[in-house]
């Protein structure tokens, strides 16, 4: 239970970076591209914090091994974040007539929040666990 709290802190910090950087990226990119760019920025922060503070008891793992598994889970999380953000944006603007300046941040927050649970489970049971999954990646 303590691990999920630490992950909440690490991913919370990463989510803040994700959320905040989207505004900067959105100055130069379309909304959906800025969501993706911000996701990668937050992903890097999440990996560093998770590896150092949350899953540090996972001994013997190389950065390359954990980063490759982390990236797979992160790409799934990216899909969830992007799809939920876009669907929520459409829902907020079309169904509920929420203005764009409020709909975009709300939609992005919903996308980030939705991916949180799936990402924690994936990182806990795959990324930072000796599963033999890395051997499958090498064979493939």
Kinemage of the C-alpha trace (Angstrom):
@kinemage 1
@onewidth
@group {chain A} dominant
@subgroup {mainchain}
@vectorlist {calphas} color= white
{ca unk a 1} P 0.000 0.000 0.000
{ca unk a 2} L 2.914 2.318 0.728
{ca unk a 3} L 4.243 1.709 -2.793
{ca unk a 4} L 1.086 3.042 -4.423
{ca unk a 5} L 1.350 6.172 -2.258
{ca unk a 6} L 4.948 6.700 -3.380
{ca unk a 7} L 3.890 6.076 -6.971
{ca unk a 8} L 1.091 8.597 -6.524
{ca unk a 9} L 3.670 11.181 -5.443
{ca unk a 10} L 6.086 10.343 -8.276
{ca unk a 11} L 3.423 10.176 -10.944
{ca unk a 12} L 1.733 13.215 -9.441
{ca unk a 13} L 4.913 15.209 -9.944
{ca unk a 14} L 5.176 13.787 -13.458
{ca unk a 15} L 1.521 14.619 -14.125
{ca unk a 16} L 2.146 18.217 -13.086
{ca unk a 17} L 5.066 18.372 -15.507
{ca unk a 18} L 2.890 16.699 -18.155
{ca unk a 19} L -0.003 19.065 -17.546
{ca unk a 20} L 2.093 22.225 -17.342
{ca unk a 21} L 4.248 21.472 -20.361
{ca unk a 22} L 1.145 20.911 -22.505
{ca unk a 23} L 0.344 24.628 -22.229
{ca unk a 24} L 3.826 25.504 -23.473
{ca unk a 25} L 3.690 22.957 -26.295
{ca unk a 26} L 0.196 24.108 -27.250
{ca unk a 27} L 1.629 27.524 -28.131
{ca unk a 28} L 3.455 25.860 -31.032
{ca unk a 29} L 1.422 22.710 -31.773
{ca unk a 30} L -2.145 21.496 -32.199
{ca unk a 31} L -3.859 20.282 -29.027
{ca unk a 32} L -3.507 16.566 -29.779
{ca unk a 33} L 0.213 16.910 -30.635
{ca unk a 34} L 0.833 18.955 -27.492
{ca unk a 35} L -0.881 16.242 -25.392
{ca unk a 36} L 1.522 13.660 -26.827
{ca unk a 37} L 4.627 15.837 -26.393
{ca unk a 38} L 3.628 16.652 -22.823
{ca unk a 39} L 3.054 12.971 -22.133
{ca unk a 40} L 6.633 12.128 -23.109
{ca unk a 41} L 7.970 14.922 -20.932
{ca unk a 42} L 5.989 13.610 -17.973
{ca unk a 43} L 6.981 10.021 -18.784
{ca unk a 44} L 10.660 10.832 -18.439
{ca unk a 45} L 10.072 12.485 -15.063
{ca unk a 46} L 7.929 9.533 -13.953
{ca unk a 47} L 10.583 6.989 -14.938
{ca unk a 48} L 13.366 8.767 -13.071
{ca unk a 49} L 11.296 9.247 -9.907
{ca unk a 50} L 9.734 5.768 -9.994
{ca unk a 51} L 13.040 4.031 -10.536
{ca unk a 52} L 14.766 5.959 -7.763
{ca unk a 53} L 12.068 6.189 -5.086
{ca unk a 54} L 9.135 3.836 -5.724
{ca unk a 55} L 10.531 0.642 -7.158
{ca unk a 56} L 14.093 0.972 -5.838
{ca unk a 57} L 13.898 -2.440 -4.159
{ca unk a 58} L 13.933 -4.094 -7.588
{ca unk a 59} L 17.606 -5.037 -7.564
{ca unk a 60} L 19.666 -6.256 -10.464
{ca unk a 61} L 17.745 -4.474 -13.160
{ca unk a 62} L 19.610 -2.445 -15.705
{ca unk a 63} L 18.331 0.905 -16.865
{ca unk a 64} L 17.945 -0.482 -20.389
{ca unk a 65} L 15.818 -3.381 -19.140
{ca unk a 66} L 13.492 -1.305 -16.988
{ca unk a 67} L 13.326 1.559 -19.472
{ca unk a 68} L 12.243 -0.750 -22.291
{ca unk a 69} L 9.454 -2.236 -20.172
{ca unk a 70} L 8.564 1.210 -18.836
{ca unk a 71} L 8.271 2.509 -22.406
{ca unk a 72} L 5.837 -0.269 -23.382
{ca unk a 73} L 3.555 0.554 -20.456
{ca unk a 74} L 3.992 4.257 -21.152
{ca unk a 75} L 2.953 3.844 -24.798
{ca unk a 76} L -0.208 2.098 -23.647
{ca unk a 77} L -0.740 4.930 -21.177
{ca unk a 78} L -0.135 7.431 -23.961
{ca unk a 79} L -2.905 5.811 -25.979
{ca unk a 80} L -5.271 5.948 -23.029
{ca unk a 81} L -4.332 9.555 -22.246
{ca unk a 82} L -4.712 10.716 -25.835
{ca unk a 83} L -7.969 8.921 -26.594
{ca unk a 84} L -9.623 9.923 -23.316
{ca unk a 85} L -8.408 13.534 -23.686
{ca unk a 86} L -9.779 13.837 -27.220
{ca unk a 87} L -13.086 12.147 -26.391
{ca unk a 88} L -13.500 14.252 -23.271
{ca unk a 89} L -12.673 17.452 -25.186
{ca unk a 90} L -15.338 16.624 -27.731
{ca unk a 91} L -17.805 15.732 -24.992
{ca unk a 92} L -17.146 18.894 -22.985
{ca unk a 93} L -17.376 21.181 -26.019
{ca unk a 94} L -20.196 19.515 -27.950
{ca unk a 95} L -22.436 18.061 -25.232
{ca unk a 96} L -21.884 20.447 -22.371
{ca unk a 97} L -20.868 23.598 -24.291
{ca unk a 98} L -17.826 24.170 -22.093
{ca unk a 99} L -15.570 26.881 -23.509
{ca unk a 100} L -12.281 25.839 -25.090
{ca unk a 101} L -10.134 27.494 -22.410
{ca unk a 102} L -11.764 25.307 -19.748
{ca unk a 103} L -12.505 22.208 -21.832
{ca unk a 104} L -8.882 21.553 -22.852
{ca unk a 105} L -7.417 21.502 -19.324
{ca unk a 106} L -10.351 19.415 -18.020
{ca unk a 107} L -10.060 16.940 -20.882
{ca unk a 108} L -6.315 16.610 -20.412
{ca unk a 109} L -6.682 16.065 -16.642
{ca unk a 110} L -9.251 13.353 -17.264
{ca unk a 111} L -6.913 11.648 -19.740
{ca unk a 112} L -3.993 11.750 -17.308
{ca unk a 113} L -6.118 10.482 -14.427
{ca unk a 114} L -7.541 7.604 -16.423
{ca unk a 115} L -4.082 6.356 -17.384
{ca unk a 116} L -2.788 6.532 -13.788
{ca unk a 117} L -4.302 3.281 -12.512
{ca unk a 118} L -3.396 1.237 -15.581
{ca unk a 119} L 0.149 2.594 -15.535
{ca unk a 120} L 0.693 1.805 -11.869
{ca unk a 121} L -0.489 -1.768 -12.356
{ca unk a 122} L 1.668 -2.203 -15.430
{ca unk a 123} L 4.780 -0.806 -13.777
{ca unk a 124} L 4.210 -2.723 -10.563
{ca unk a 125} L 3.593 -6.087 -12.212
{ca unk a 126} L 5.753 -5.790 -15.335
{ca unk a 127} L 8.260 -2.944 -15.465
{ca unk a 128} L 9.872 -3.313 -12.071
{ca unk a 129} L 9.495 -7.046 -11.606
{ca unk a 130} L 11.577 -9.924 -12.874
{ca unk a 131} L 9.043 -11.440 -15.268
{ca unk a 132} L 11.148 -12.895 -18.045
{ca unk a 133} L 9.495 -10.351 -20.324
{ca unk a 134} L 12.836 -8.841 -21.322
{ca unk a 135} L 13.927 -12.248 -22.668
{ca unk a 136} L 10.811 -12.284 -24.862
{ca unk a 137} L 11.713 -8.817 -26.163
{ca unk a 138} L 15.201 -9.991 -27.105
{ca unk a 139} L 13.853 -13.041 -28.977
{ca unk a 140} L 11.269 -11.008 -30.893
